[in-house]
Amino acid sequence: MTTPETEPQRDPRRWWALGALVASMIVIGFDMTILNVALPTMATQLHADIGDQQWIVDGYTVVFAAAMLPAGLLGDRFGRRRMLIAGLLVFLAGSLIGTLVGSPGPVIAARTVMGLGAAFVMPLALSVLPSLFGPEERSKAIGAVTAASALGLPLGPIIGGTLLDHFWWGSIFLINIPMVAIGIAACVFLLPETSDPAAPRVDAASTLLTVAGLGALVFGIIEAPRDGWTDPLVLLMLFSAVALLTGLVLRERRMTRPMLDLELLRHRGFLWSSVSATLVTFILTGLLFLVPQYLQVVLGNDAFGTGVRLLPLMGGLLVASRGSAPMTRRFGPRPVITAGLLVLTAAAVLGSRTTVGDGYGATALWLAVTGFAFGFAMIPAMDSALGALPPERAGSGSGLLMTLRQTGGAIGVAILGSVIAGAYSGRLDTTGLPAAAADAASGSVGAAHAVAEALGNPALAASANAAYVHGMDLALLACGVASLLAAVLVAVFLPNPRGAAKPADAADVAAQAVDA
């Protein structure tokens, strides 16, 4: 036990250093939602169809998921501050590219670069906390960093909407430049260097298998509705994904110190908590892709109005985040997570009944319920997953959990976007339109409105609205099915330790989980 005489001297700059980490995390949290508000505007101005929009989101998410584990290991070996600053610089480079390009392909490339930078920022910003703060201060530090990431979620739609109402779509990338510069300066002057030279080496082959496997899987899911599930290229991508990810699993199982510690999935508490957290991320990321286009294009709100109308979702999430912890301590994680998933099922079913004639009031209701359900499902699932880990494997378990969540988000955009793309193109009435106009209108609801305005054809806009709402309803119904399945699995298989963690204990577990 550490005594006052033996307690290590803490860096007097640690609270200033925490400010540097907070600045870095705000950038990532902000970027997660600002793009979703911008997608309808970008779709029109860049002539991006639904598949292009999916890749603008998933180009970031796939790289983020695949690069997070090797990024953490590089930080451990070569210095966490050094690699954190490198990640911010890469993120800055991607943002600069995004402001200069003018077509979907280069924007996807810019987002991919940004995803690589973000993969360094998130795990390394968390991993320095245990070396800066003792157990008595760590809960406050973790709370500050977590709050910084969450703060960006509601700020993204509001600030993004304001920018888009007054500037061009590239301003959503331009705003990152001063924010990243502040984060870099704070890290350079305030954050001490820490490292762990004994950390495992980054395995280049495993990293390549991860990136290629996830990329092939997402590509196949996104392109299938447009080209058909039996298209040779789609089948090649899907079979390649299975082969590459199988190769990754076999390779990691043979390694003494694997980068992706799949043996942790033998822990029942970790496995089923991770499953529920991944499915919730799947649904949340998919909704943030679908709903802004409904609010902006179908309901006719401007970008700022769209951001404001997403606040019930964020508000419900923030309210639940304060109530989920005491309920979990009293009843255990299983009933709380199950209840959250069941409420999420109900919210998705309610949303799936949306019609073209519905106003915003009905949407605000199910968005608020959805955010509330997210909080009660996600936060206990994360705590339960980390609490189920043996202390000596907390670092690898945290990395695996974050990788699964980000993968779930990428697949959520791919699958739900594909559902809506197939339903939209199947329902859109382009009778009597020139071939070029019909092809453009089939690309996205925003493009259909642009064609309708150019041709003076209000019937086309009405058909596009009805087709998009039909696709959104089907996607929400799919979310409800996924949430109900997750609720059943959690209720049956998740262990239920009660009162297992006081707040400080949970913070210690989380701190151990992100160290290294």
C-alpha positions as CSV (number, residue, x, y, z in Angstrom):
1,M,0.0,0.0,0.0
2,T,1.3,3.4,-0.9
3,T,2.0,5.7,2.1
4,P,2.5,9.4,2.2
5,E,6.2,8.8,2.4
6,T,6.4,6.5,-0.6
7,E,3.7,8.1,-2.7
8,P,5.3,9.3,-6.0
9,Q,5.7,13.0,-6.5
10,R,3.0,14.1,-9.0
11,D,3.9,16.6,-11.8
12,P,2.8,20.0,-10.7
13,R,1.8,20.8,-14.3
14,R,-0.6,17.9,-14.5
15,W,-3.8,20.0,-14.5
16,W,-2.4,22.1,-17.2
17,A,-1.5,18.9,-19.1
18,L,-5.1,17.8,-18.6
19,G,-6.2,21.0,-20.4
20,A,-4.0,19.9,-23.4
21,L,-5.8,16.5,-23.4
22,V,-9.2,18.1,-23.2
23,A,-8.3,20.4,-26.2
24,S,-7.3,17.3,-28.2
25,M,-10.5,15.4,-27.4
26,I,-12.8,18.3,-28.1
27,V,-11.5,18.2,-31.7
28,I,-12.4,14.5,-32.2
29,G,-15.8,14.7,-30.5
30,F,-16.6,17.8,-32.5
31,D,-15.7,16.2,-35.8
32,M,-17.9,13.1,-35.1
33,T,-21.1,15.1,-35.6
34,I,-20.4,18.2,-37.6
35,L,-20.0,16.1,-40.8
36,N,-23.5,14.6,-40.4
37,V,-25.1,18.0,-40.6
38,A,-23.0,18.9,-43.6
39,L,-23.8,15.8,-45.7
40,P,-27.0,17.0,-47.2
41,T,-25.3,20.3,-48.3
42,M,-22.3,18.4,-49.6
43,A,-24.4,15.9,-51.5
44,T,-25.9,18.8,-53.5
45,Q,-22.8,20.9,-54.0
46,L,-20.4,17.9,-54.7
47,H,-23.0,15.8,-56.6
48,A,-22.4,13.0,-54.2
49,D,-24.8,10.1,-54.3
50,I,-25.7,8.0,-51.2
51,G,-22.8,5.6,-51.8
52,D,-20.4,8.6,-51.9
53,Q,-21.9,9.9,-48.7
54,Q,-21.4,6.6,-47.0
55,W,-17.8,6.5,-48.0
56,I,-17.2,10.1,-46.8
57,V,-18.3,8.9,-43.3
58,D,-16.8,5.4,-43.5
59,G,-13.5,6.4,-45.0
60,Y,-12.8,8.0,-41.7
61,T,-14.4,5.4,-39.5
62,V,-12.8,2.3,-41.0
63,V,-9.2,3.8,-40.8
64,F,-10.0,5.0,-37.2
65,A,-11.1,1.5,-36.1
66,A,-8.2,-0.3,-37.8
67,A,-5.4,2.1,-36.8
68,M,-6.3,2.6,-33.2
69,L,-4.5,-0.4,-31.8
70,P,-1.2,0.1,-33.6
71,A,-1.4,3.8,-32.8
72,G,-1.5,3.1,-29.1
73,L,1.4,0.7,-29.3
74,L,3.5,3.2,-31.2
75,G,2.8,5.8,-28.5
76,D,3.9,3.4,-25.8
77,R,7.1,2.6,-27.5
78,F,8.2,6.0,-29.0
79,G,6.5,8.5,-26.6
80,R,2.8,9.2,-26.1
81,R,3.1,13.0,-26.4
82,R,5.2,12.7,-29.6
83,M,2.7,10.4,-31.2
84,L,-0.3,12.4,-30.0
85,I,1.1,15.5,-31.6
86,A,1.9,13.5,-34.8
87,G,-1.8,12.4,-34.8
88,L,-3.0,16.0,-34.5
89,L,-0.7,17.0,-37.3
90,V,-2.1,14.3,-39.5
91,F,-5.6,15.3,-38.6
92,L,-4.7,18.9,-39.5
93,A,-3.3,17.8,-42.9
94,G,-6.5,15.9,-43.7
95,S,-8.6,19.0,-42.7
96,L,-6.4,21.2,-45.0
97,I,-7.0,18.8,-47.9
98,G,-10.7,18.9,-47.3
99,T,-10.9,22.6,-47.6
100,L,-9.1,22.6,-51.0
101,V,-10.9,19.8,-53.0
102,G,-14.2,19.9,-54.8
103,S,-15.4,16.4,-55.7
104,P,-16.4,13.3,-53.7
105,G,-13.3,11.2,-54.3
106,P,-10.8,13.7,-52.8
107,V,-13.1,14.5,-49.9
108,I,-13.2,10.7,-49.1
109,A,-9.4,10.8,-49.2
110,A,-9.2,13.8,-46.9
111,R,-11.6,12.0,-44.4
112,T,-9.4,8.9,-44.5
113,V,-6.3,11.0,-43.6
114,M,-8.3,12.6,-40.7
115,G,-9.4,9.1,-39.5
116,L,-5.7,8.1,-39.3
117,G,-4.9,11.2,-37.2
118,A,-7.9,10.6,-34.9
119,A,-6.8,7.0,-34.3
120,F,-3.6,8.4,-32.7
121,V,-5.4,11.1,-30.7
122,M,-8.1,9.2,-28.9
123,P,-6.2,6.3,-27.3
124,L,-3.1,8.3,-26.6
125,A,-5.0,11.2,-24.9
126,L,-6.4,8.6,-22.5
127,S,-3.3,6.6,-22.0
128,V,-1.3,9.4,-20.4
129,L,-3.7,9.9,-17.5
130,P,-2.5,7.1,-15.2
131,S,1.1,8.5,-15.3
132,L,-0.1,12.0,-14.5
133,F,-2.8,11.3,-11.8
134,G,-3.0,9.1,-8.8
135,P,-6.1,7.1,-7.9
136,E,-7.5,10.0,-5.8
137,E,-7.4,12.4,-8.7
138,R,-7.9,10.0,-11.6
139,S,-11.7,10.0,-11.6
140,K,-11.8,13.8,-12.1
141,A,-9.3,13.6,-14.9
142,I,-11.1,10.8,-16.7
143,G,-14.4,12.7,-16.2
144,A,-12.9,15.8,-17.8
145,V,-11.5,14.0,-20.8
146,T,-14.7,12.1,-21.3
147,A,-16.8,15.2,-21.0
148,A,-14.6,17.0,-23.5
149,S,-15.3,14.3,-26.1
150,A,-19.0,14.4,-25.3
151,L,-19.1,18.2,-25.5
152,G,-18.2,18.0,-29.1
153,L,-21.3,16.0,-30.0
154,P,-23.9,18.7,-29.5
155,L,-21.5,21.5,-30.6
156,G,-20.9,19.8,-33.9
157,P,-24.4,20.2,-35.3
158,I,-24.8,23.8,-34.0
159,I,-21.5,25.2,-35.2
160,G,-21.6,23.1,-38.4
161,G,-25.1,24.4,-39.2
162,T,-24.0,28.0,-38.5
163,L,-21.0,27.7,-40.8
164,L,-23.0,26.1,-43.6
165,D,-25.6,28.8,-43.5
166,H,-23.0,31.5,-44.1
167,F,-20.0,29.8,-45.8
168,W,-19.3,27.0,-48.3
169,W,-19.3,23.3,-47.3
170,G,-15.5,23.3,-46.9
171,S,-15.8,25.5,-43.8
172,I,-16.6,22.4,-41.7
173,F,-13.0,21.3,-42.4
174,L,-11.5,24.8,-42.0
175,I,-12.9,25.2,-38.5
176,N,-10.7,22.2,-37.4
177,I,-7.5,24.1,-38.2
178,P,-7.5,26.6,-35.3
179,M,-8.9,24.0,-32.9
180,V,-6.1,21.5,-33.8
181,A,-3.5,24.3,-33.6
182,I,-4.6,25.0,-30.0
183,G,-4.4,21.3,-29.2
184,I,-0.9,21.0,-30.6
185,A,0.3,24.0,-28.8
186,A,-1.1,22.8,-25.5
187,C,0.5,19.4,-25.9
188,V,3.9,20.9,-26.8
189,F,4.1,23.3,-23.9
190,L,2.0,21.5,-21.2
191,L,2.1,17.8,-21.7
192,P,5.1,15.8,-20.3
193,E,6.4,12.8,-22.3
194,T,5.7,9.3,-21.2
195,S,6.4,5.9,-22.8
196,D,6.6,2.2,-22.1
197,P,9.6,0.7,-24.1
198,A,8.5,-2.8,-23.1
199,A,5.2,-2.6,-25.0
200,P,4.6,-5.1,-27.8
201,R,5.8,-4.2,-31.2
202,V,3.4,-3.1,-33.9
203,D,2.8,-6.1,-36.3
204,A,2.6,-4.7,-39.8
205,A,1.0,-7.8,-41.3
206,S,-1.9,-7.7,-38.7
207,T,-2.4,-4.0,-39.3
208,L,-2.6,-4.6,-43.0
209,L,-5.0,-7.5,-42.6
210,T,-7.3,-5.3,-40.4
211,V,-7.4,-2.3,-42.7
212,A,-7.9,-4.4,-45.9
213,G,-10.5,-6.8,-44.3
214,L,-12.6,-4.0,-42.9
215,G,-12.3,-1.9,-46.1
216,A,-13.4,-4.8,-48.3
217,L,-16.3,-5.6,-46.0
218,V,-17.6,-2.0,-46.0
219,F,-17.0,-1.7,-49.7
220,G,-19.1,-4.8,-50.5
221,I,-22.0,-3.7,-48.2
222,I,-22.1,-0.1,-49.6
223,E,-21.9,-1.1,-53.3
224,A,-24.3,-4.1,-53.2
225,P,-27.6,-2.1,-53.4
226,R,-26.4,-0.2,-56.5
227,D,-24.6,-3.1,-58.3
228,G,-26.5,-6.1,-56.9
229,W,-25.4,-8.7,-54.3
230,T,-24.4,-11.1,-57.1
231,D,-22.2,-8.5,-58.8
232,P,-18.7,-10.1,-59.3
233,L,-16.9,-7.2,-57.7
234,V,-19.3,-7.1,-54.7
235,L,-18.9,-10.9,-54.2
236,L,-15.1,-10.6,-54.5
237,M,-15.0,-7.9,-51.8
238,L,-17.2,-9.8,-49.4
239,F,-15.3,-13.1,-49.8
240,S,-12.0,-11.2,-49.6
241,A,-13.2,-9.6,-46.3
242,V,-14.0,-13.0,-44.8
243,A,-10.6,-14.4,-45.9
244,L,-8.6,-11.4,-44.7
245,L,-10.3,-11.1,-41.3
246,T,-10.1,-14.9,-40.8
247,G,-6.4,-14.6,-41.6
248,L,-6.1,-11.8,-39.0
249,V,-7.7,-14.0,-36.3
250,L,-5.5,-17.0,-37.0
251,R,-2.4,-14.8,-37.0
252,E,-3.2,-13.1,-33.8
253,R,-4.0,-16.4,-32.0
254,R,-0.5,-17.6,-32.8
255,M,1.3,-14.6,-31.4
256,T,2.7,-14.5,-27.9
257,R,1.8,-10.9,-27.3
258,P,-1.0,-10.2,-29.9
259,M,-2.0,-6.7,-30.9
260,L,-5.6,-7.8,-30.9
261,D,-6.2,-9.9,-27.8
262,L,-9.0,-12.1,-29.0
263,E,-8.6,-14.5,-26.0
264,L,-10.4,-11.8,-24.0
265,L,-13.7,-12.8,-25.7
266,R,-13.6,-15.9,-23.6
267,H,-14.6,-13.7,-20.6
268,R,-18.4,-13.8,-20.7
269,G,-18.9,-10.4,-19.1
270,F,-16.5,-8.7,-21.5
271,L,-17.9,-10.5,-24.6
272,W,-21.6,-9.7,-24.1
273,S,-20.9,-6.1,-22.8
274,S,-18.8,-5.6,-25.9
275,V,-21.6,-7.0,-28.1
276,S,-24.1,-4.6,-26.7
277,A,-21.8,-1.6,-26.9
278,T,-20.9,-2.4,-30.5
279,L,-24.6,-2.8,-31.5
280,V,-25.5,0.5,-29.8
281,T,-22.7,2.2,-31.7
282,F,-23.9,0.5,-34.9
283,I,-27.3,2.1,-34.4
284,L,-26.1,5.5,-33.2
285,T,-23.7,6.0,-36.0
286,G,-26.3,4.9,-38.6
287,L,-28.9,7.3,-37.2
288,L,-26.5,10.2,-37.3
289,F,-26.0,9.4,-41.0
290,L,-29.8,9.1,-41.8
291,V,-31.6,11.6,-39.7
292,P,-29.9,14.9,-40.8
293,Q,-30.9,14.4,-44.4
294,Y,-34.5,13.8,-43.3
295,L,-34.5,17.0,-41.2
296,Q,-32.8,19.2,-43.8
297,V,-34.0,18.0,-47.2
298,V,-37.4,16.4,-46.5
299,L,-38.6,18.8,-43.7
300,G,-36.8,21.8,-45.4
301,N,-34.7,23.1,-42.5
302,D,-31.5,24.9,-43.1
303,A,-28.2,23.5,-41.8
304,F,-28.3,25.4,-38.5
305,G,-32.0,24.4,-37.9
306,T,-31.0,20.8,-38.6
307,G,-28.3,21.0,-35.9
308,V,-30.7,22.5,-33.4
309,R,-33.2,19.8,-34.1
310,L,-30.7,17.1,-33.3
311,L,-30.3,18.4,-29.7
312,P,-33.1,16.2,-28.3
313,L,-31.0,13.1,-29.2
314,M,-28.0,14.6,-27.4
315,G,-30.1,15.9,-24.5
316,G,-31.6,12.5,-23.8
317,L,-28.1,11.0,-23.9
318,L,-26.7,13.5,-21.4
319,V,-29.7,13.0,-19.0
320,A,-29.2,9.2,-19.1
321,S,-25.5,9.6,-18.5
322,R,-26.2,11.0,-15.0
323,G,-28.7,8.4,-14.0
324,S,-27.2,5.2,-15.4
325,A,-24.3,4.8,-12.9
326,P,-26.3,4.8,-9.7
327,M,-28.9,2.4,-11.2
328,T,-26.1,0.1,-12.3
329,R,-24.6,0.1,-8.8
330,R,-28.0,-0.7,-7.3
331,F,-29.3,-3.3,-9.8
332,G,-26.3,-4.5,-11.6
333,P,-25.5,-3.9,-15.3
334,R,-27.7,-6.6,-16.9
335,P,-31.1,-5.2,-16.1
336,V,-30.0,-1.6,-16.8
337,I,-28.5,-2.5,-20.2
338,T,-31.4,-4.7,-21.1
339,A,-33.9,-2.0,-20.2
340,G,-31.9,0.6,-22.3
341,L,-31.9,-1.7,-25.3
342,L,-35.6,-2.4,-25.0
343,V,-36.4,1.3,-24.8
344,L,-34.1,1.8,-27.8
345,T,-36.2,-0.9,-29.6
346,A,-39.4,1.0,-28.8
347,A,-37.9,4.3,-30.0
348,A,-36.8,2.8,-33.3
349,V,-40.2,1.2,-33.9
350,L,-41.8,4.6,-33.1
351,G,-39.5,6.3,-35.5
352,S,-40.2,3.7,-38.2
353,R,-43.8,4.9,-38.3
354,T,-42.7,8.3,-39.6
355,T,-44.7,9.5,-42.7
356,V,-44.0,12.4,-45.1
357,G,-46.8,14.4,-43.5
358,D,-45.4,14.2,-40.0
359,G,-44.0,17.4,-38.5
360,Y,-40.9,17.8,-36.3
361,G,-42.8,17.2,-33.0
362,A,-43.1,13.5,-33.5
363,T,-39.4,13.3,-34.6
364,A,-38.2,15.2,-31.6
365,L,-40.1,12.8,-29.3
366,W,-38.5,9.6,-30.7
367,L,-35.1,11.3,-30.9
368,A,-35.2,12.2,-27.2
369,V,-36.2,8.7,-26.3
370,T,-33.5,7.3,-28.5
371,G,-30.8,9.4,-26.8
372,F,-32.1,8.4,-23.4
373,A,-32.0,4.8,-24.3
374,F,-28.4,5.1,-25.7
375,G,-27.2,6.5,-22.4
376,F,-28.7,3.7,-20.4
377,A,-27.4,1.0,-22.8
378,M,-24.0,2.3,-23.7
379,I,-22.5,3.6,-20.4
380,P,-23.2,0.5,-18.3
381,A,-22.0,-1.7,-21.2
382,M,-18.7,0.1,-21.3
383,D,-18.3,0.0,-17.5
384,S,-19.3,-3.7,-17.4
385,A,-16.8,-4.6,-20.2
386,L,-13.9,-2.8,-18.5
387,G,-14.8,-4.2,-15.1
388,A,-14.8,-7.8,-16.4
389,L,-11.2,-7.6,-17.5
390,P,-8.3,-9.0,-15.5
391,P,-6.1,-6.0,-14.4
392,E,-3.1,-7.4,-16.2
393,R,-5.1,-7.4,-19.5
394,A,-6.9,-4.1,-19.1
395,G,-4.9,-2.3,-21.8
396,S,-5.4,-4.9,-24.6
397,G,-9.1,-5.3,-23.6
398,S,-9.7,-1.5,-23.8
399,G,-8.1,-1.5,-27.3
400,L,-10.2,-4.4,-28.5
401,L,-13.4,-2.8,-27.1
402,M,-12.8,0.5,-28.9
403,T,-11.9,-1.4,-32.1
404,L,-15.1,-3.3,-32.0
405,R,-17.2,-0.2,-31.4
406,Q,-15.6,1.7,-34.2
407,T,-16.1,-1.3,-36.5
408,G,-19.7,-1.4,-35.5
409,G,-20.1,2.3,-36.4
410,A,-18.6,1.8,-39.9
411,I,-20.8,-1.3,-40.6
412,G,-23.8,0.6,-39.2
413,V,-23.4,3.4,-41.8
414,A,-22.7,0.8,-44.5
415,I,-25.7,-1.4,-43.8
416,L,-28.3,1.2,-42.9
417,G,-27.1,3.5,-45.7
418,S,-27.5,0.6,-48.1
419,V,-31.0,-0.2,-46.8
420,I,-32.1,3.4,-47.4
421,A,-30.3,3.5,-50.8
422,G,-32.1,0.4,-52.1
423,A,-35.5,1.5,-50.8
424,Y,-35.1,5.0,-52.1
425,S,-34.1,4.1,-55.7
426,G,-36.8,1.5,-55.8
427,R,-39.6,3.9,-54.8
428,L,-38.5,7.0,-56.6
429,D,-40.8,7.8,-59.6
430,T,-38.7,9.2,-62.4
431,T,-41.3,8.6,-65.2
432,G,-40.9,11.1,-68.0
433,L,-37.5,12.5,-66.9
434,P,-34.5,12.6,-69.3
435,A,-32.1,9.7,-68.6
436,A,-29.4,12.0,-67.2
437,A,-31.9,13.7,-64.9
438,A,-33.4,10.4,-63.7
439,D,-29.9,9.0,-63.0
440,A,-29.0,12.2,-61.0
441,A,-32.2,12.1,-59.0
442,S,-31.7,8.5,-58.1
443,G,-28.4,9.3,-56.4
444,S,-29.8,11.0,-53.3
445,V,-32.8,12.9,-52.1
446,G,-30.8,16.1,-52.1
447,A,-30.0,15.6,-55.8
448,A,-33.6,14.8,-56.6
449,H,-34.7,18.1,-55.1
450,A,-32.0,20.0,-57.1
451,V,-33.3,18.3,-60.3
452,A,-36.9,19.0,-59.4
453,E,-36.1,22.7,-58.9
454,A,-34.2,22.9,-62.2
455,L,-37.0,21.3,-64.1
456,G,-39.8,22.9,-62.2
457,N,-41.1,19.5,-61.3
458,P,-42.6,19.5,-57.7
459,A,-43.9,15.9,-58.2
460,L,-40.4,14.7,-58.4
461,A,-39.5,16.3,-55.1
462,A,-42.6,14.9,-53.4
463,S,-41.7,11.4,-54.8
464,A,-38.2,11.8,-53.5
465,N,-39.4,12.7,-50.0
466,A,-41.7,9.8,-49.9
467,A,-39.0,7.4,-51.1
468,Y,-36.5,8.7,-48.6
469,V,-38.9,8.4,-45.6
470,H,-39.8,4.9,-46.7
471,G,-36.1,3.9,-46.7
472,M,-35.5,5.7,-43.4
473,D,-38.5,3.8,-41.9
474,L,-37.0,0.4,-43.0
475,A,-33.6,1.4,-41.6
476,L,-35.1,2.3,-38.3
477,L,-37.0,-1.0,-38.2
478,A,-33.7,-2.7,-38.8
479,C,-32.3,-0.8,-35.8
480,G,-35.2,-2.0,-33.7
481,V,-34.6,-5.6,-34.6
482,A,-30.8,-5.3,-33.8
483,S,-31.6,-3.6,-30.5
484,L,-34.1,-6.3,-29.5
485,L,-31.7,-9.0,-30.4
486,A,-29.0,-7.4,-28.3
487,A,-31.4,-7.1,-25.4
488,V,-32.2,-10.8,-25.5
489,L,-28.5,-11.7,-25.7
490,V,-27.6,-9.4,-22.7
491,A,-30.6,-10.7,-20.6
492,V,-29.6,-14.3,-21.2
493,F,-25.8,-14.2,-21.2
494,L,-24.4,-11.1,-19.4
495,P,-23.3,-11.7,-15.7
496,N,-24.8,-9.3,-13.2
497,P,-22.4,-8.3,-10.4
498,R,-24.2,-5.8,-8.1
499,G,-22.5,-2.9,-6.4
500,A,-19.2,-4.0,-7.8
501,A,-17.8,-0.6,-8.5
502,K,-17.8,2.6,-6.6
503,P,-17.2,5.6,-8.7
504,A,-13.5,5.7,-7.8
505,D,-13.0,2.0,-8.5
506,A,-14.7,2.3,-11.9
507,A,-12.4,5.2,-12.7
508,D,-9.3,3.1,-11.7
509,V,-10.5,0.3,-14.0
510,A,-11.0,2.6,-16.9
511,A,-7.6,4.2,-16.3
512,Q,-5.9,0.8,-16.3
513,A,-7.8,-0.1,-19.4
514,V,-6.5,2.9,-21.4
515,D,-3.0,2.7,-20.1
516,A,-0.7,1.3,-22.9
